[in-house]
Every structure is written in C-alpha cells, then in structure tokens.
Amino acid sequence: MKIKQALLLLLLVAVGVQTSDAQRYQVYGVGFYNLENLFDYQHDKGKSDYEYLPDGRNRWTKMRYQHKLLNMSTVLADMGTDLLPGLGCALIGVAEVENARCLRDLCNQPKLKQRNFKYCHIEGPDQRGIDCALLYNPKLYKVREVKLVPYIYDKEEDKGHATRGFLTVSGTLSGEHVTVIVCHWPSRGTISYYRELAGHQVRALKEKLQKEDPQVKIIIMGDMNDDPRNRSMSVALGAKREINEVEEGGLYNPWWKLHDSGTGTLTYKNAWNLFDQIVVSQNLLPKEGGNDYNTLKFKKHQIFRRDYLFQTEGQYKGAIKRTHAGGEWLDGYSDHLPTIIYLMKEKK
C-alpha cells in the first residue's frame, strides 16, 4: 500500500500538484478513441456492412473480429494509466462501433471486464452501421439519462443521407452533474459546411443542457473530422484556443495549441491532423491561479501513445498501426490515436 501511495504522489506531482497536497485530490481520466471499424462478422439488416463479412473485401472472419476486440480492449484498458495505474479512465467515448453486440463483446474482454466497464449506446441511422458509444466505470460514473440527438440536414436534397447523431449521456461524477456528448461529425469526403452544421447543432444542444441545469458540466468529445482551428470547431461550436477567451457558458479547446505545435492524432499526406478532441465547458476551468479544485476542474490533457500503436517494420514503419493497410490485414489497432483529459477535485 505504501508503494502505491508513493506512486500516486509522484503521478499527481506530474500533473502539477504539489507533493504536500497530493493526497488531497482525486483525479479522473476522460478519454476518446475512434476504434476504426469495430464490426462483427455478421450482416445487420438494412446496413451496408458487406466489406466486414467473411466473404467481403476485408475477409472479416470470427478470428479477425476476436483479434480486433483484444486489441481495442488493450488500448482502452491502458488509457489513463499513466496517471491512474490500475484504474485508467472513468469515461471513454468511442466511435465507429457497429452495434450493441460489439460493445458487449468488447466489455467482456478480460482487461475491461475486471474493471466492470459498462456502455451507453443507441442504434443510429448511419448507412454503414457505425455508431458512437460511451464506456464508463460504474464505480466512478452513475448514468442518469441516455439519448441520441439526431444530426439534422437543412437542405432538402440531403435529407435522405442519414448520418450519426450526438450521443448525449447525463450522469454523476464525483457527486457532480456531468453530461458527455460523443460525436462523429461528417467525413472529409464532403465539404466543410456539413461539419459546421454539426458544430452549430452541438452548440445549440450544449446551450439547451445549460438552460435545463445551469450547474451542469459539459464535455464534448469525438472525431470531428476537423482540426481545432477549422470553422466547425472554432466558430460554429465556438471552442476557444485560450482559457482567458472563454466567456461564461462557453467552451475551451485544449488541443488547439497542441496541434499548432506540430502533433496530432492521425496523419494524412505526412502531416498531422488532430480530429480527436475533447472540449470542456467554462465551469470546468480553474480560475486564474488554478487553486480552486473544490469542484471538478480540468487539469491536463494528452494524446495517448504506446509503442505497440505504431508500425515497427516494413513499408509503413513509424506509421500508426491500423487494422488494414494496402489491402493487407495488419492485426493492428486504429488509424487514430486516443486522447485523454484529466479532471481533478479536492477530496472532502
């Protein structure tokens, strides 16, 4: 026990807490991970999932599905353990999951089952069948309500192209009302307008939640298919680069400066993008001086990296190790890296 306590002290110092005060605080990890096509190997009626069947383009067999589950559970279980060894994240939003069966099978993987991870999911209208979900540790987060707010097209010619909505989970974390909105905005295969539309809609959803409960703390996360400075995030959603720019009820985006430094969560044409973002409401920000942790407050953020997430040999050496590349099954993880924020609160 003394060894564990000493390790905790060192870890809390790493997030900026003085050693003398380290035992006063509780830290919670909140993450996001795009799982890159976590499909089972059976057809879902009405969905275009044919490439992920045993006779489909990806030869998606039971064996490959089981490998994918193991790989995803390894990452999800490791997320947050840099600061919270043996515990990991309290909440993890995920994207590109086909259905509830995949989530049940995922949570039944030994590394997640031992922490009793549960999930929130509502089947969405996406034509390929991929959805968002929220995994959570029920010892740390108590779910109150789950709903899927639809993405609404505003042009008549687009209304037949249903896409992913905004999974909205209301719950209690450390005795406080915390609502998480998990997103997967329209792809870069379409123009910026459609992601800006998503930004406006999530902003309106955020304002509605704040009107219902002015004390609610809101975390917006997801694969936005845009970088922090793009209009969908910076203007439509209104997530600010600097803490001192955030107005009451507004949003802070800690990933903006990190992306400006030249890093990200996925690569395209040898350049980093940072699509996987976690944005927090103004009431999760510490006041100037940063010592008001009597309620939950944002403390730190990180892009989660492990050596096993990268190719170590061959033509893709140094690249993120994804499930498939060049028509070859790599038995990898995802084409995205996970992101994590840490919230901190003084123990009572």
N, C-alpha and C positions, 0 to 999 in steps of 0.2 A: 504493500500500500504506500509506503514512504517513497518508493521508486516512482510509482505512478504520480504521486503528488508533486514530486520534484520535476518530473517531465511536464506536467501541466503548467507549473510555474514558468518553465522555460518557454513553453509554447505561447503562453499569454504575453510574456515579455516580447515575443516575436511579433505580436500584433499591436505592440505599443503600450502595454500595460506594465506599470512598474512592479518589480518583484514584491515589494512590500504590500501591494494592493491586489496581487493576482488572485488570491483566494476569495476575494470579494465578488468576483464576476462569474457569470455563466455565459458561455459562448455557444451560438447556434450557427451551423452551416446551412446555407440555402443554395442549391445548385440548379443548373440546367444542362441537358445533354440531348443533342439530336442523335438518335440511335441508328440513323441511316437504314431505313427499310427493315424494321423488325417485323417480318411477315412469317406466319406459319406456312405450312406446305399444303394447305387445303384451300379450295376455292370458296370465297364468300360470295353468295348470290348477289348479283347486281353491282359487283365491284370489278374493276379492271386489274386483277391481281395475277394475271396469267403468267407473267415472267417469273413469278415466285411459286411455281408448281414444279413437281418432279420432272415433268416433260417440257417445262418452259425454258426460256432463254438462259436463265441462271441455274438450271438444273437444281432447283431448290428442294432438296430431299430432307427427310427427317433428321439425318445425321448432320447436315449443314445447319439446319434450324437449331438443333441442340448445341452445336458449337457456338452459334451466334448468341444464344441465351447465356451460355457460360461466359463468353467474352464480355457481353454487356453487363452482366452481374458483377464481374471483376472490377470494371471501371466504376460502376455505381457504388459498390461497397468501399472502394478506395477513396472516392471523392470526400473531401473534408477531413481525412485522417491526418493530413499534415499538421493540423492544429488540434484535431479531436481524435486521437488514436483510439481505436476500438469502438468508436461511436459513429464517426462520419457525420453526414448531413442529416438534418431533421426533415428537410423537404428537398425533393428533386423533381423539377418539371422535365418532361421528356416529350420529344416529337418523333414522328414517323413510326408509330406503332399501329399495327393493322387492327387489332381488336382486343377484347377483354381476355380471350384465351391466351394471347401472347403476354399480357400483363400478369395473369395468374401464373403462367409457367415461369415468367421472369422472377416474380416474388417468391416462388418456390425453389429457386436456386439456393443452394446451401448458404452462400455468403450473405444473401439478403434475408433468407428465412430465419437465420439465427438472430437477426435484429427485429424480426416480426414486421417487416415492411408491408404496408398496405397500399392501395392505389385508389385514385378517383379517376373515373373515365366515363364519358358519354359518347356513344357512337355518333360520328359526324357524317356529313354529306359528301365528303371528298370522293371523287370518282375513282381514284386509285385505291381508296380504302384506308389511307393513313390518317391517324388522329393524334391529338395531344393527350397527355395524362399527367397526373401528379402522384408521385410516390411519396409516402410520408412514414415517419416513425411514430406510431400511435402513443408511445410514452411521452413524446415531446409535443405533438400537434394533435389537437382534437378538432375533428371536422364538424362544422355546423351545417353547411349547405353546399351543394354542388350544382352548377348549371352550365349549360353551353350556350353562350350568346352568339347568334349567327353573324357571319360576315354578310353584309347586305350590299349587293351591287346596285348602283344608282342609274345604270344605263339599261334600257330595255333589252338591247341586243346581248347583254352579258348574263342575264338572269337565269339562263339555262346551264351555266357553268358553276355549279355549287362548289364551294371550297371550304376549307377548315374554318371553324368558328373560334371563339375565345373561351377556353375552359376557365371558369371562374369558381374558385374554391374559397369559401369563407370558413375560418376556424380560429382556434385559440392557441397561441404560442406564448409560453411564459406568462400566462394569465392575461394576455392582451389580444384584442381583436385584430387578426392579421388576415387579409384577403390576398390570394395569389391569382394572377391572371396569366395563363400559359398560352402562348401564341405560336403560330407558324404562318407567317404572312405570305402573300402570293410570291411566286418564284421570280427570279430574274429573267425567266423566259418571257415575261410581259413587262410593260413599261412602268415607270416609277409611280404613275398615277394610282395604280391599284394598291400599292403598298402605302401610299399617302392616305388613301381612303381607309385602309386598316388603321393607320395611326389616328385619324380623326375619330373613328369609331371606338377605339380603345380609350382615347382621351375622354370621350363622352361617357363611356362606361365607368371610368375612374371617377368622374365628377358625380355621376349618379350614386355610386357607392359612398362617396364622401357626404353627399346630401342626406343619405339614409342614416349614416353614422359619422359625424364629424371627427370622431376619435379613431376611426379605422386606419390601420397602417397597411399600405398597399405595395405589393411587389409585382411588377410587370416583367415577365421573362419570356424568352423564346428565341427561335430562329426567325429573325426579322427579314432576312434576305436583303438587308441593307446595313451599311455601316453607321456608326453613331452620328456622323455629321450629315448624312443624307436627309433629305427633306422629310421623309416619312417619320424619322425619329426626332430630328431637331426642331422641326416646325409643326408638323401635323400632331405628333404626340406631345411635343413641347418639352422633351427631356434635355436638361441643361448640362453644359460642359463643366461649369464651376459651381461649387456649393453656394457661393455668395450671389449667384444669378437666380437661384431658385426662390420663387415667390411662395407665399403661404398657399398650401394646397397643391403646389407644383411638383415637378419630378426632377430627380438628379440621375444623370447617366455617368457612372464612374469609369466606363470603358472608353470614353471619347479620348481622353489624354493617353490612355494605354495604346490605343490604335494609332494615335499620332506619333508614338514613339517607334512604330515600325513592326509591331507584332499583331497577332490576331488568332482566330480560331479555325480558319480554313484558308487554303491557297487557291488562287486562280491565275494562271499565266505567270507563275513565280512571284506573285505578290500576295501579301496577307490581307484578307478581309476579316472583319470582326462582326459577324452576323448574330452571334450567340450572346445576347445581352440580358442583364438583369438590372432593372431600373427601380428606384425606390422613391416613395413619396416623401415630401418635405418633413413630415413629422417623424421620420426615421433618421433624420440627420442630427448629429450632435451640434450643439450651439458652439459658437466661436470659443475656442479654448478646449473644447472636447471633453469636459469632465462631468457632463450631465447624463450619466448612464443609470439613473434611477428608473428609466423605462427603456424598452428595446431601442437600440440605435445601431446604425451602420458603422462598422469599424474598418473592414478590409475587403479587398476583392482580389481574385486570382484566376488566371487561366490554368486549368489543371493539366499537368503534364506528367507522363511516366515514360520511361524508355520503351516499354512494350507497345506504346501507341504509335511508334514510328517504325518505318521500314529500316532494316539494318544492312540489307544487301540488295544486289540486283539493280535493275534499271530505275527502280523507284526509291533507292536508298536515300534516307533523310526525309522522305515524304510521310504524311500521315498514313498509317496502315489501315486502309479501309477494307470492307468485305470483298469487293470485286474491283479489279482494275484491268483495263485492256482485254476484257473478256475472260479473265482468269480469276478463279476463286482464290483469295489470299488468306482466308480464315482470319481476317482482321477484325477491326472494331467499327470505326465510323470515319467518314470524311470530315468530321468536325471534332474539335476538342471541347471538352466541357468547361463551363465557367462556374464560379462559386463566389458568393459574398458571405461575410461573417457578420452576424449581429451580436451585440453584447449588452448585458444588463447586470446591474449590481444585484447581488444576492441579498435577500431580505433577512 
